[in-house]
């Protein structure tokens, strides 16, 4: 029984190791956030007039940006395109070509400059964004940071914006009226393609990775095989032990027979000796 359990544990451990080593399909989303000023998770100690969000391609014209302060009210005052800059760390995005993910390296960030109307208080601020990439996929996320600088007053006549994303943008982000250019099998170049550098891309190409749904199936199959083997071995062990007892019993019976045989020999000797003694008389 211990051997069966140890083998089952070893099989499960091997399955877990194989699962961890399986390649994972790379994300194919494009136009994603590459970096920002300030970076998410950092502390800002001076009242910035603008936040810069750099993407791997130029955001859509109707992209939506919002900055929310500690009290929950918005402090943004519109946004505009900025000057592209070379990224300190290139960003790799993957394009599906003939069923294979091909990497493409981006060296340039395309900024959206979001104006900050004022800094009402210290605390956590969140800059959220929503856009649609050139391949039709939604680009959304947020940058969160702590502001520990002095408070500033709102501009005269300014009021906190309440408008949400453009309905057309929402429809595209939800995929209602968008066409996925990546589904055609051709890579989609970023806006103003200087960001692309196919020659400098990573040499490896991954063929879509290992289907995630096969992992639990493999685990179930392995466990089922182990259980079946254990179930088959238990009766075999019982039969072997029973068979082992039978020869011992047979040997015991044989020993008894031998004992009886010995007794009969002694009896025969007595009978033979009887007439001899009678002869002497």
SVG drawing of the C-alpha trace seen along z (x, -y; Angstrom):
<svg xmlns="http://www.w3.org/2000/svg" viewBox="-23 -82 41 153">
<polyline fill="none" stroke="black" stroke-width="0.4" points="0.0,0.0 2.8,-2.4 4.4,-1.7 1.2,-2.5 0.8,-5.8 4.4,-6.8 3.9,-6.1 0.7,-8.1 2.5,-11.1 5.4,-10.8 3.0,-10.8 1.2,-13.9 4.4,-15.7 5.6,-14.9 2.3,-16.2 2.7,-19.5 6.3,-19.9 5.2,-19.4 2.4,-21.8 4.8,-24.5 7.1,-23.9 4.5,-24.1 4.8,-27.2 2.2,-29.9 0.6,-31.7 1.8,-35.3 -0.6,-38.1 -1.5,-39.4 -3.0,-42.8 -1.5,-45.8 -1.2,-49.5 -0.7,-48.8 0.7,-51.1 4.5,-51.0 5.4,-53.5 4.1,-56.6 5.1,-59.7 4.6,-59.2 5.0,-55.5 2.4,-53.4 3.1,-52.8 5.4,-55.8 5.1,-58.9 4.7,-62.4 5.8,-65.3 5.4,-68.2 2.2,-69.4 2.5,-68.2 0.5,-70.1 0.3,-67.0 0.5,-63.2 2.1,-61.4 0.9,-58.0 3.1,-56.4 1.6,-53.7 3.2,-51.5 1.0,-53.2 -0.8,-56.5 -4.1,-56.4 -7.4,-56.7 -8.6,-60.3 -11.7,-59.6 -9.7,-57.9 -10.9,-58.6 -8.7,-59.6 -9.7,-60.5 -7.8,-61.3 -9.5,-60.7 -8.4,-62.2 -8.6,-60.8 -12.1,-62.1 -13.4,-60.3 -13.8,-63.5 -12.1,-63.9 -9.2,-66.4 -8.4,-66.0 -8.9,-68.8 -8.6,-67.2 -5.8,-65.6 -3.7,-66.0 -1.0,-64.1 2.6,-64.6 5.9,-64.2 6.9,-60.5 10.1,-59.5 12.4,-56.5 11.6,-54.1 14.3,-53.2 13.1,-49.6 11.7,-48.3 8.3,-46.6 7.5,-43.3 4.1,-42.6 3.1,-39.5 1.2,-39.3 -0.5,-36.2 0.8,-35.3 -0.4,-32.0 -1.3,-30.5 2.1,-31.5 2.8,-34.3 5.6,-36.5 7.3,-39.0 7.7,-42.6 9.8,-45.0 8.7,-48.6 11.3,-51.3 9.1,-54.4 6.3,-55.5 3.4,-57.6 2.1,-59.8 -1.2,-61.1 -0.7,-64.2 -3.5,-64.4 -3.8,-67.8 -4.3,-68.0 -6.5,-70.9 -5.5,-71.0 -4.3,-68.8 -7.0,-69.1 -5.4,-66.9 -2.7,-64.4 -3.5,-60.8 -3.9,-58.2 -4.7,-59.3 -5.7,-57.1 -5.3,-57.8 -7.5,-55.6 -7.6,-55.2 -9.7,-53.6 -8.8,-53.4 -8.9,-51.1 -5.8,-49.8 -5.3,-49.7 -6.2,-46.0 -9.5,-46.7 -8.7,-45.5 -9.6,-47.5 -6.7,-49.2 -7.7,-49.9 -6.1,-50.2 -5.0,-52.6 -2.0,-54.1 -2.2,-54.6 0.2,-56.7 0.4,-58.7 0.5,-62.4 2.3,-63.9 2.9,-67.5 1.2,-70.7 -2.5,-71.3 -3.3,-73.6 -6.5,-75.5 -8.8,-74.7 -8.7,-77.2 -11.3,-79.9 -14.5,-78.7 -13.4,-75.1 -15.7,-72.3 -14.9,-68.6 -15.8,-66.7 -18.5,-64.1 -18.6,-62.8 -17.8,-59.2 -16.2,-57.6 -17.6,-58.3 -20.4,-55.8 -18.7,-54.9 -15.5,-54.2 -17.4,-52.0 -19.0,-50.1 -15.6,-49.5 -14.1,-48.4 -16.9,-46.0 -16.4,-44.6 -19.8,-45.5 -18.7,-47.3 -15.0,-46.5 -13.2,-44.2 -10.2,-42.4 -7.4,-43.1 -5.3,-40.4 -7.8,-37.8 -6.7,-38.2 -3.4,-36.7 -1.4,-39.8 0.5,-41.8 -0.8,-45.3 1.9,-47.9 1.7,-50.6 0.8,-54.2 3.8,-55.9 5.8,-52.7 9.2,-54.0 8.2,-52.1 8.5,-48.8 11.7,-46.9 11.0,-43.4 14.7,-42.8 15.5,-43.4 12.7,-41.3 13.3,-38.3 14.4,-35.4 12.0,-32.8 8.5,-32.3 5.9,-30.6 3.1,-28.6 0.3,-29.8 1.5,-27.9 -0.1,-24.9 -3.9,-24.9 -4.8,-25.7 -7.8,-23.4 -5.6,-20.4 -3.8,-20.8 -6.7,-19.7 -7.5,-16.9 -4.0,-15.6 -4.1,-15.7 -7.4,-13.8 -6.0,-11.2 -2.9,-10.6 -4.8,-10.4 -7.3,-7.9 -4.4,-5.7 -2.8,-5.7 -6.1,-4.8 -6.8,-2.0 -3.3,-0.5 -3.7,-0.6 -7.1,1.1 -5.7,3.8 -2.7,4.4 -4.6,4.8 -6.4,8.1 -3.2,9.5 -1.5,8.9 -4.3,10.6 -4.1,13.6 -0.4,13.8 -0.6,13.8 -3.3,16.5 -1.2,18.6 1.7,18.1 -0.2,19.5 -1.4,22.6 2.1,24.1 2.8,23.6 -0.3,25.5 0.5,28.2 3.9,28.5 2.4,28.8 0.1,31.5 3.1,33.2 4.9,33.0 2.0,34.6 2.0,37.3 5.6,37.8 5.0,38.0 2.3,40.6 4.6,42.5 7.3,42.5 4.8,43.8 3.7,46.6 7.3,47.6 7.7,47.8 4.6,49.9 5.9,52.2 9.1,52.6 7.2,53.6 5.2,56.2 8.4,57.6 9.9,57.7 6.9,59.6 7.5,62.8 11.2,62.7 10.6,62.5 8.2,65.4 10.9,67.5 13.2,67.0 10.6,68.3"/>
</svg>
